[in-house]
Amino acid sequence: MKVKVKLYTILKKYAQGKVWEDNSIVLNRDTTLQELTNYLAIPSNIGLIFLVNNTPQDKEYKLCDGDEVKIFSLICGG
């Protein structure tokens, strides 16, 4: 399935080489947000906020074809 993934702030570097230029990525059917973060190699000690289709979701949410995922870190700095 194909989903859009947008990473913000300190997370942007984890998209390199894994998320295409149009922010899309191909994943197995029923991939969870936790499995997506594992695939992207985002360290588990970083607190994350997930929005799927602009709705907050927890890490066990199963993605569907065409979903748009935004991932933010809890500590952004300034």
N, CA, C and O atoms as a GROMACS GRO file, in nm:
protein
  312
    1MET      N    1   0.085  -0.117   0.000
    1MET     CA    2   0.000   0.000   0.000
    1MET      C    3   0.089   0.123   0.000
    1MET      O    4   0.205   0.117   0.042
    2LYS      N    5   0.035   0.234  -0.048
    2LYS     CA    6   0.112   0.357  -0.057
    2LYS      C    7   0.051   0.461   0.037
    2LYS      O    8  -0.069   0.485   0.035
    3VAL      N    9   0.137   0.522   0.120
    3VAL     CA   10   0.093   0.628   0.212
    3VAL      C   11   0.188   0.747   0.197
    3VAL      O   12   0.300   0.733   0.148
    4LYS      N   13   0.142   0.862   0.241
    4LYS     CA   14   0.225   0.983   0.245
    4LYS      C   15   0.277   0.996   0.387
    4LYS      O   16   0.202   0.978   0.483
    5VAL      N   17   0.405   1.028   0.402
    5VAL     CA   18   0.468   1.043   0.533
    5VAL      C   19   0.544   1.175   0.535
    5VAL      O   20   0.631   1.199   0.451
    6LYS      N   21   0.512   1.259   0.631
    6LYS     CA   22   0.581   1.387   0.648
    6LYS      C   23   0.640   1.390   0.788
    6LYS      O   24   0.567   1.380   0.887
    7LEU      N   25   0.771   1.406   0.797
    7LEU     CA   26   0.841   1.414   0.925
    7LEU      C   27   0.882   1.559   0.949
    7LEU      O   28   0.924   1.629   0.857
    8TYR      N   29   0.870   1.603   1.073
    8TYR     CA   30   0.898   1.741   1.109
    8TYR      C   31   1.016   1.752   1.205
    8TYR      O   32   1.051   1.657   1.274
    9THR      N   33   1.075   1.871   1.208
    9THR     CA   34   1.185   1.910   1.297
    9THR      C   35   1.299   1.809   1.292
    9THR      O   36   1.348   1.776   1.184
   10ILE      N   37   1.342   1.760   1.408
   10ILE     CA   38   1.459   1.672   1.416
   10ILE      C   39   1.435   1.537   1.350
   10ILE      O   40   1.529   1.459   1.333
   11LEU      N   41   1.312   1.508   1.312
   11LEU     CA   42   1.280   1.377   1.253
   11LEU      C   43   1.305   1.372   1.103
   11LEU      O   44   1.311   1.262   1.046
   12LYS      N   45   1.320   1.486   1.037
   12LYS     CA   46   1.335   1.489   0.891
   12LYS      C   47   1.445   1.397   0.840
   12LYS      O   48   1.432   1.337   0.734
   13LYS      N   49   1.554   1.388   0.916
   13LYS     CA   50   1.669   1.308   0.870
   13LYS      C   51   1.635   1.159   0.856
   13LYS      O   52   1.702   1.089   0.780
   14TYR      N   53   1.533   1.111   0.926
   14TYR     CA   54   1.498   0.969   0.920
   14TYR      C   55   1.425   0.932   0.791
   14TYR      O   56   1.408   0.813   0.761
   15ALA      N   57   1.382   1.031   0.714
   15ALA     CA   58   1.313   1.005   0.588
   15ALA      C   59   1.411   0.979   0.474
   15ALA      O   60   1.375   0.920   0.372
   16GLN      N   61   1.534   1.024   0.489
   16GLN     CA   62   1.632   1.016   0.381
   16GLN      C   63   1.653   0.873   0.333
   16GLN      O   64   1.687   0.784   0.411
   17GLY      N   65   1.632   0.855   0.204
   17GLY     CA   66   1.652   0.724   0.143
   17GLY      C   67   1.538   0.626   0.163
   17GLY      O   68   1.542   0.514   0.111
   18LYS      N   69   1.436   0.666   0.239
   18LYS     CA   70   1.324   0.575   0.266
   18LYS      C   71   1.190   0.632   0.221
   18LYS      O   72   1.099   0.557   0.187
   19VAL      N   73   1.179   0.764   0.221
   19VAL     CA   74   1.056   0.830   0.177
   19VAL      C   75   1.089   0.903   0.047
   19VAL      O   76   1.188   0.976   0.039
   20TRP      N   77   1.005   0.885  -0.054
   20TRP     CA   78   1.030   0.945  -0.184
   20TRP      C   79   1.013   1.097  -0.177
   20TRP      O   80   0.961   1.150  -0.079
   21GLU      N   81   1.057   1.165  -0.282
   21GLU     CA   82   1.050   1.311  -0.287
   21GLU      C   83   0.909   1.365  -0.272
   21GLU      O   84   0.890   1.476  -0.220
   22ASP      N   85   0.809   1.289  -0.316
   22ASP     CA   86   0.670   1.334  -0.303
   22ASP      C   87   0.609   1.294  -0.168
   22ASP      O   88   0.488   1.297  -0.150
   23ASN      N   89   0.696   1.257  -0.073
   23ASN     CA   90   0.657   1.216   0.064
   23ASN      C   91   0.582   1.084   0.068
   23ASN      O   92   0.520   1.053   0.170
   24SER      N   93   0.587   1.004  -0.037
   24SER     CA   94   0.518   0.876  -0.034
   24SER      C   95   0.614   0.763   0.000
   24SER      O   96   0.736   0.774  -0.015
   25ILE      N   97   0.555   0.655   0.046
   25ILE     CA   98   0.630   0.536   0.085
   25ILE      C   99   0.539   0.416   0.062
   25ILE      O  100   0.418   0.426   0.079
   26VAL      N  101   0.596   0.304   0.023
   26VAL     CA  102   0.519   0.182   0.004
   26VAL      C  103   0.545   0.090   0.123
   26VAL      O  104   0.659   0.060   0.156
   27LEU      N  105   0.436   0.047   0.186
   27LEU     CA  106   0.443  -0.038   0.305
   27LEU      C  107   0.356  -0.161   0.288
   27LEU      O  108   0.270  -0.166   0.200
   28ASN      N  109   0.380  -0.260   0.372
   28ASN     CA  110   0.292  -0.377   0.374
   28ASN      C  111   0.154  -0.338   0.426
   28ASN      O  112   0.141  -0.244   0.504
   29ARG      N  113   0.055  -0.410   0.383
   29ARG     CA  114  -0.083  -0.386   0.429
   29ARG      C  115  -0.091  -0.400   0.581
   29ARG      O  116  -0.026  -0.486   0.639
   30ASP      N  117  -0.170  -0.315   0.645
   30ASP     CA  118  -0.193  -0.315   0.790
   30ASP      C  119  -0.069  -0.282   0.873
   30ASP      O  120  -0.062  -0.322   0.989
   31THR      N  121   0.027  -0.212   0.815
   31THR     CA  122   0.143  -0.166   0.892
   31THR      C  123   0.095  -0.068   0.998
   31THR      O  124   0.014   0.020   0.970
   32THR      N  125   0.145  -0.084   1.121
   32THR     CA  126   0.109   0.010   1.228
   32THR      C  127   0.204   0.129   1.226
   32THR      O  128   0.309   0.126   1.162
   33LEU      N  129   0.165   0.233   1.298
   33LEU     CA  130   0.254   0.348   1.310
   33LEU      C  131   0.384   0.310   1.380
   33LEU      O  132   0.490   0.362   1.346
   34GLN      N  133   0.377   0.219   1.477
   34GLN     CA  134   0.499   0.172   1.544
   34GLN      C  135   0.591   0.101   1.445
   34GLN      O  136   0.712   0.123   1.447
   35GLU      N  137   0.534   0.018   1.359
   35GLU     CA  138   0.615  -0.051   1.258
   35GLU      C  139   0.675   0.048   1.159
   35GLU      O  140   0.788   0.029   1.113
   36LEU      N  141   0.601   0.154   1.126
   36LEU     CA  142   0.654   0.258   1.039
   36LEU      C  143   0.774   0.326   1.104
   36LEU      O  144   0.876   0.347   1.038
   37THR      N  145   0.764   0.362   1.232
   37THR     CA  146   0.878   0.427   1.299
   37THR      C  147   0.996   0.332   1.310
   37THR      O  148   1.111   0.376   1.302
   38ASN      N  149   0.971   0.203   1.329
   38ASN     CA  150   1.080   0.105   1.329
   38ASN      C  151   1.149   0.101   1.193
   38ASN      O  152   1.272   0.101   1.185
   39TYR      N  153   1.070   0.098   1.086
   39TYR     CA  154   1.125   0.096   0.951
   39TYR      C  155   1.210   0.221   0.924
   39TYR      O  156   1.315   0.213   0.860
   40LEU      N  157   1.163   0.336   0.972
   40LEU     CA  158   1.236   0.461   0.952
   40LEU      C  159   1.355   0.475   1.047
   40LEU      O  160   1.434   0.569   1.035
   41ALA      N  161   1.369   0.381   1.141
   41ALA     CA  162   1.480   0.379   1.238
   41ALA      C  163   1.478   0.501   1.330
   41ALA      O  164   1.583   0.554   1.367
   42ILE      N  165   1.357   0.546   1.367
   42ILE     CA  166   1.345   0.654   1.464
   42ILE      C  167   1.366   0.593   1.602
   42ILE      O  168   1.295   0.499   1.638
   43PRO      N  169   1.461   0.644   1.680
   43PRO     CA  170   1.489   0.586   1.812
   43PRO      C  171   1.365   0.585   1.901
   43PRO      O  172   1.285   0.678   1.900
   44SER      N  173   1.351   0.478   1.977
   44SER     CA  174   1.232   0.461   2.062
   44SER      C  175   1.228   0.559   2.180
   44SER      O  176   1.124   0.575   2.243
   45ASN      N  177   1.341   0.624   2.209
   45ASN     CA  178   1.342   0.718   2.321
   45ASN      C  179   1.294   0.858   2.282
   45ASN      O  180   1.289   0.947   2.368
   46ILE      N  181   1.260   0.879   2.157
   46ILE     CA  182   1.206   1.008   2.113
   46ILE      C  183   1.054   1.002   2.125
   46ILE      O  184   0.990   0.914   2.067
   47GLY      N  185   0.997   1.095   2.201
   47GLY     CA  186   0.851   1.101   2.212
   47GLY      C  187   0.791   1.152   2.082
   47GLY      O  188   0.839   1.249   2.025
   48LEU      N  189   0.687   1.085   2.036
   48LEU     CA  190   0.629   1.117   1.905
   48LEU      C  191   0.480   1.146   1.915
   48LEU      O  192   0.410   1.092   2.000
   49ILE      N  193   0.436   1.232   1.826
   49ILE     CA  194   0.293   1.260   1.807
   49ILE      C  195   0.261   1.223   1.663
   49ILE      O  196   0.330   1.264   1.571
   50PHE      N  197   0.154   1.144   1.645
   50PHE     CA  198   0.113   1.101   1.512
   50PHE      C  199  -0.020   1.164   1.474
   50PHE      O  200  -0.114   1.164   1.553
   51LEU      N  201  -0.027   1.218   1.354
   51LEU     CA  202  -0.153   1.260   1.295
   51LEU      C  203  -0.172   1.180   1.168
   51LEU      O  204  -0.084   1.179   1.081
   52VAL      N  205  -0.285   1.112   1.156
   52VAL     CA  206  -0.317   1.038   1.035
   52VAL      C  207  -0.443   1.103   0.978
   52VAL      O  208  -0.548   1.104   1.041
   53ASN      N  209  -0.429   1.155   0.857
   53ASN     CA  210  -0.538   1.230   0.795
   53ASN      C  211  -0.586   1.341   0.887
   53ASN      O  212  -0.706   1.367   0.899
   54ASN      N  213  -0.489   1.407   0.952
   54ASN     CA  214  -0.510   1.520   1.045
   54ASN      C  215  -0.584   1.484   1.173
   54ASN      O  216  -0.639   1.571   1.240
   55THR      N  217  -0.587   1.355   1.208
   55THR     CA  218  -0.650   1.309   1.332
   55THR      C  219  -0.543   1.240   1.417
   55THR      O  220  -0.472   1.153   1.368
   56PRO      N  221  -0.532   1.278   1.546
   56PRO     CA  222  -0.433   1.212   1.633
   56PRO      C  223  -0.459   1.062   1.644
   56PRO      O  224  -0.574   1.019   1.657
   57GLN      N  225  -0.352   0.983   1.638
   57GLN     CA  226  -0.362   0.838   1.648
   57GLN      C  227  -0.251   0.787   1.739
   57GLN      O  228  -0.148   0.852   1.754
   58ASP      N  229  -0.271   0.669   1.800
   58ASP     CA  230  -0.165   0.609   1.880
   58ASP      C  231  -0.080   0.518   1.792
   58ASP      O  232  -0.114   0.492   1.677
   59LYS      N  233   0.029   0.470   1.847
   59LYS     CA  234   0.128   0.394   1.769
   59LYS      C  235   0.077   0.259   1.720
   59LYS      O  236   0.139   0.198   1.633
   60GLU      N  237  -0.035   0.212   1.773
   60GLU     CA  238  -0.091   0.082   1.729
   60GLU      C  239  -0.189   0.097   1.612
   60GLU      O  240  -0.241  -0.002   1.563
   61TYR      N  241  -0.213   0.218   1.569
   61TYR     CA  242  -0.304   0.243   1.458
   61TYR      C  243  -0.253   0.174   1.332
   61TYR      O  244  -0.135   0.186   1.298
   62LYS      N  245  -0.342   0.102   1.262
   62LYS     CA  246  -0.305   0.034   1.138
   62LYS      C  247  -0.333   0.126   1.020
   62LYS      O  248  -0.444   0.175   1.001
   63LEU      N  249  -0.230   0.149   0.941
   63LEU     CA  250  -0.241   0.237   0.827
   63LEU      C  251  -0.319   0.172   0.713
   63LEU      O  252  -0.323   0.049   0.700
   64CYS      N  253  -0.382   0.258   0.632
   64CYS     CA  254  -0.458   0.214   0.515
   64CYS      C  255  -0.401   0.282   0.392
   64CYS      O  256  -0.338   0.388   0.400
   65ASP      N  257  -0.422   0.221   0.278
   65ASP     CA  258  -0.375   0.277   0.152
   65ASP      C  259  -0.428   0.420   0.137
   65ASP      O  260  -0.547   0.445   0.156
   66GLY      N  261  -0.338   0.513   0.103
   66GLY     CA  262  -0.378   0.651   0.082
   66GLY      C  263  -0.374   0.740   0.205
   66GLY      O  264  -0.397   0.860   0.194
   67ASP      N  265  -0.344   0.683   0.323
   67ASP     CA  266  -0.336   0.764   0.445
   67ASP      C  267  -0.225   0.868   0.431
   67ASP      O  268  -0.126   0.847   0.360
   68GLU      N  269  -0.244   0.980   0.500
   68GLU     CA  270  -0.142   1.084   0.509
   68GLU      C  271  -0.098   1.093   0.654
   68GLU      O  272  -0.178   1.125   0.741
   69VAL      N  273   0.030   1.063   0.680
   69VAL     CA  274   0.084   1.058   0.815
   69VAL      C  275   0.178   1.175   0.838
   69VAL      O  276   0.266   1.204   0.757
   70LYS      N  277   0.158   1.243   0.952
   70LYS     CA  278   0.250   1.348   0.996
   70LYS      C  279   0.304   1.304   1.131
   70LYS      O  280   0.229   1.266   1.220
   71ILE      N  281   0.436   1.311   1.144
   71ILE     CA  282   0.501   1.269   1.270
   71ILE      C  283   0.582   1.386   1.324
   71ILE      O  284   0.667   1.443   1.256
   72PHE      N  285   0.552   1.421   1.449
   72PHE     CA  286   0.622   1.529   1.520
   72PHE      C  287   0.692   1.473   1.642
   72PHE      O  288   0.647   1.375   1.701
   73SER      N  289   0.803   1.534   1.680
   73SER     CA  290   0.869   1.498   1.806
   73SER      C  291   0.812   1.588   1.915
   73SER      O  292   0.772   1.702   1.889
   74LEU      N  293   0.809   1.537   2.038
   74LEU     CA  294   0.756   1.615   2.149
   74LEU      C  295   0.848   1.730   2.187
   74LEU      O  296   0.800   1.832   2.236
   75ILE      N  297   0.977   1.715   2.166
   75ILE     CA  298   1.073   1.821   2.199
   75ILE      C  299   1.124   1.879   2.067
   75ILE      O  300   1.197   1.812   1.993
   76CYS      N  301   1.087   2.002   2.039
   76CYS     CA  302   1.124   2.063   1.912
   76CYS      C  303   1.237   2.165   1.926
   76CYS      O  304   1.312   2.185   1.831
   77GLY      N  305   1.250   2.227   2.039
   77GLY     CA  306   1.354   2.327   2.057
   77GLY      C  307   1.316   2.460   1.992
   77GLY      O  308   1.213   2.469   1.925
   78GLY      N  309   1.397   2.558   2.010
   78GLY     CA  310   1.361   2.688   1.952
   78GLY      C  311   1.477   2.771   1.940
   78GLY      O  312   1.467   2.885   1.894
   0.00000   0.00000   0.00000
